Amino acid sequence: ILYLFSSSAPAYSFIYISGSVEIPNLTYTNDLSDPTSPKFLLQAKAIQNYLAETYESSFLGKYHLKSVVAAFSDGESGLRAYFWNTFWAP
């Protein structure tokens, strides 16, 4: 028995871009170091929604697939959120 698997390259590529944003009116607390804590999940969702809305209203909107907040830290003047974005490119 001979099996032949064939796959053609997709007509698009995925692009991953990471970054961080500082939110001056929020402060870092220790429960934000646990990615399973309710506070982490709630704050991450709020920032992910903000990023999605920002991209949707720009020319990148049709290419933006998702944003994921991966971590938080204490910033210079507020809460710093570290995230990565996934885009697709034709």
Secondary structure, 3 states (H helix, E strand, C coil): CCCCCCCCCCCCEEEEEEEEEEECCCCCCHHHHCCCCHHHHHHHHHHHHHHHHHHHCCCCCCCEEEEEEEEEEECCCCEEEEEEEEEEEC
